[in-house]
Structures are given as C-alpha cells and as structure tokens.
Amino acid sequence: MHQGANRPGPQYLEDLATGYWFSEVLFTAVELDIFTHIERGGKSVEEISEILNCRPAGMERFLQALCAMGLLINYGEKYYNTGLASEYLVAGKENYQGDSILWRKYLVSRWQDLASCLRAGGRVNYGASEEDPAQRAHRIRMYISAMDRVARTKVQEIMPFFAGLSMSRKILDVGAGSGAIAAGFLKRFPAMTATLLDLPEVLSCTQEFMQAEKLVERITFSPTNILEDWPVDTAGFDLVILSNIIHAYSEKEITGILQRASDCLKTDGLLVIHDFFLEHYPEKAALFDLNMFINTYNGKVFSCEWVMQELARLNLYKTELIPLKTDTALIIAGKNKRALARLHLQPVDRLVSSIKTLGFDDVCPVSTDMVHVTDWADLKCRFGCSGYGKGHCPPNSLPPQKTRDLLKDYSRALLLKGQPPTRDFQRRVLQAEREAFKAGFHKAFVFWAGPCSLCDSCATDGKCRNTRDARPSMEGAGIDVFATVRRAGFHLEVLQDKNDFVTYFALLLLE
Ligand SMILES: C[S@@+](CC[C@H](N)C(=O)[O-])C[C@H]1O[C@@H](n2cnc3c(N)ncnc32)[C@H](O)[C@@H]1O
C-alpha cells in the first residue's frame, strides 16, 4: 500500500478506500485460526469448512482471497500455507503474530472516532469509568501479549548490533511490557541480570511471560510509575532500555524519562531507544502518531532530530538513527564515546539513515545482481527522445556493455527514491554520493535519473563545464529502471499522462 502514492489517482484512492478489506480478511482468518488448521496438512474447501463450521460456498471465496493476498496457495483441490503464513500465523510458533493482529482489530472502533478526536483536539473514548477488574485484567493481558509478539521479532533485529560485546552486568528495562526486549539480552548474555519497571498490574503478566522463558531467577520485577522517581541505583546499569516508550508521552514527560535513564547509566553504559521516528518509514510513523492521538492522553511519534537534541542536552554521545528493516529504528547513547564504538553497527545501515535525512522518500540497500542492464534502453534514447546527443545523454553516456562491466566491480548499492524537480533530485543524489565517500566507501559512484539538469544550460561548444558534478542517468547507461526497482520491491508504473506524478530513482554503487 505504501508505494501507492505513485499510482494514477483514482486507483490509488480506491486502494486507500478499500484498505480495510485487507485488514478484515486478515482479522477473520486469524480469529478462525485457519492457518493453524491448514499447517497440519493441506485442506480442501470442504475439509476446512467442516473444521470451522462454515458453509463451503463462502469458504471457497474466502480462501481465494487469502490466496490473492499471498497467505495461502492452491494446489489441485487443496490449500496450503505460504511461507509467510506458516512462519507468522500459526499459533504456538515462535514468531506467531496473531495476538498483535487481533490487538489492531480491537482498536478499529477507536479509529472510527477520528473525526470526533479532531474536533475535540484529542482522545474522546476513555472507556467505562468503572471497568470491571476481570475485564481490565483481560484487556491488559491482550495488550501485553500483542506487545510481546512484536517485541520478540524486533529483538531479533536489535541483537546483531550488540554482537561480540562482552556484557556481563545489569539491565534496566523501563516500561518493560512482557519483558521480551530484556529477555533477548538475557539469553544472549548469560551473566547479565535485569530489573524490569512497569505498572503493578502489568508486572504480574510480565512475570508469567518471563517464567515461560525460564528467566525469572535473573530478573527483579519493580512496580513503578516511570513518570515518577525510579526505585533503582543511580549510575548502576550497563544497559538501559526504552523500547516503544517515548511515543507514549509528550515532550515534557519524555524529557524527564530521558533524564532518569541517563542518571541510571554507568559511565560506560548504553541507553537503547527503540521506537517509531518520523524520519524512518514516514508513512507508518505518521499513521502511528495518529494512533497515539486517538488512543492516548498525549502520546506522539517524535522526530529523531528532537530526541537527538534531548540526548545532547544530557551530554550523551549517540549513534545516528539506526533503521531496522521493519517500521521502527534505534538510537543508542552513552556517557562515553568508547562505549558506542564497541557496537557492531554496519556502515551501510548508518549510511542509509544519514542519506535518508537528505530528503529521499526511501533508501533501499540492494545487491548489484539486482541491477538489470539491457540493450533496448539505448534504442529508446536513440529513437524517440529529443535529448539524444545532448549533455551527458547517450551516446555521451556509458554504453550498456560498459555498465555491465562496471557493475562487476561492485557488490552492493543503494536505490534512492525521490521526486522532481529534477535539478533538486540530482543535487541530493550528489550529496548522497559524497556522504557515502566520506563514510569510507571510496568507490561510491551514482547514476541518477533524467537528463543532466545541474546547470541552466550546457556550454555551446558541447564541452561540459561541470564534469566534477555531472553523472550518467540509470536509463542512459542501459539500466532497465522498471525491472531493477521492481526487483527491489518498489512499485513503479508507466505514466499514463504527462501530468502524472513522477518518481525518480538513483543507483548509488558502494564498495
Ligand atoms: C508499548 S508498551 C512497550 C513494552 C516493551 N517495552 C516493548 O517494547 O515491548 C509500553 C509499556 O510501558 C508501560 N508504561 C506506560 N506508562 C507507564 C508508566 N507511567 N509507568 C510504568 N509503566 C508504564 C506500559 O504498561 C507498557 O508495558
């Protein structure tokens, strides 16, 4: 869905308007636990209808929709789980996401209050003032189970940054939820112990989760309101975790939480902030911010820039924004630069986040094997384009064979996605190439989009006055841009009208 802004108007609007169809099919399939039944062996329409006590006529259409959504496949009479459904939608499996999906369903009715929230300037639905204790306990368990499912997959993405470190002492997990993030560290570093702070009614749930992980002996559960003083040692922790906490409150409260987190850090300790940030996955971050607007008193998604400023005010050193492959990102901070230097941060990850801040819509690492070079691209320039022979367009560009040879010298690249005006895009692309060079990728070289537009006009004698900055375009060098970006998972369609919204891509080769 998030690539859709490039599609012609009405279709994109139709897709937005029917986005809830996708959610409803997924919610229903998870509620019926269809994937768990099918995992035990392929099932026919009749078999699955009988198991779920449904009529075959509707079921066939439902299974067809699940196939279209990539969650089932149909082979002969039988339906089977796809790899995605098998890994994430089968109850009892390590990476099962059903609880977090059903929590999203639970929030659907709140989203229907959006207009009222906008009129009121904040949340309008506060639930029953006297919630039945059993109902409250059930709601908290649903929420913590949902958070647990997400955190378990996130911690798998987070741990590689700590690979090779010898961490042997104390963790403080602030607003720990199920404890899944701290648990990831406890499992990786067997000499560590943890203190988990959360509200008393949540901690009884947390205890059960940690019991199941056989980690309770290494954990102190500390009932605490994290907006007030924390009952823990100042400067006593090697690792302080704030995972999905800063989006829960406003600037004033977060400033206090960051101050207390900093106070708890040992001199060479690390503060890990894991959250949504406006600069990373912007579409999801903006929607998650609305989710906070509707569902909390004052929660919001912050910019990485604001958090960085707060950390600087506390005299902490910090990494760049470290994007995870999914919708959240990390900032890691410490009182001591050497502590940060121990982290295993991939240079490409750091580069991606710094290039994103230059104003690209997306920056995606790809292998150069994915770059598709063709001979027909040159034909399209030679016949059918008024730019042929001008500036750095063909034949003044790289012929396809030269591009193929060049690509053999590189194994990795970044696809940079942006928008017109062409000159602004090309300038940003050049800045990105410089960032890559400064980050140690000495062979960094970029192919941009469109005819070179850096200068107002080309020199009349045909000799470029700006060879320092001019670069070839992807298409002018024989690269099939459509095939290449689609292989990287982007959606790109041929424009139907000259006024349609154009998307530009550049290819930054790294080594
Ligand atoms: C979004 S969950 C994140 C849980 C966990 N850190 C994770 O990443 O999965 C937020 C957690 O913060 C806790 N929390 C929110 N406000 C709190 C407060 N004032 N005092 C203590 N805990 C709080 C909630 O109970 C919940 O467990």
The ligand as an ORCA input file, in Angstrom:
! r2SCAN-3c Opt
* xyz 0 1
  C       4.158     -0.018     24.091
  S       4.495     -0.905     25.524
  C       6.177     -1.332     25.275
  C       6.580     -2.538     26.066
  C       8.010     -3.013     25.842
  N       8.968     -2.033     26.221
  C       8.189     -3.443     24.405
  O       8.968     -2.853     23.670
  O       7.520     -4.407     24.007
  C       4.595      0.362     26.746
  C       4.819     -0.179     28.130
  O       5.072      0.928     29.002
  C       4.340      0.755     30.186
  N       4.056      2.075     30.758
  C       3.431      3.114     30.168
  N       3.340      4.148     31.035
  C       3.900      3.746     32.174
  C       4.090      4.358     33.430
  N       3.686      5.605     33.651
  N       4.712      3.674     34.388
  C       5.124      2.398     34.166
  N       4.983      1.762     33.009
  C       4.368      2.426     32.021
  C       3.071      0.053     29.727
  O       2.419     -0.600     30.803
  C       3.627     -0.908     28.691
  O       4.009     -2.119     29.259
*
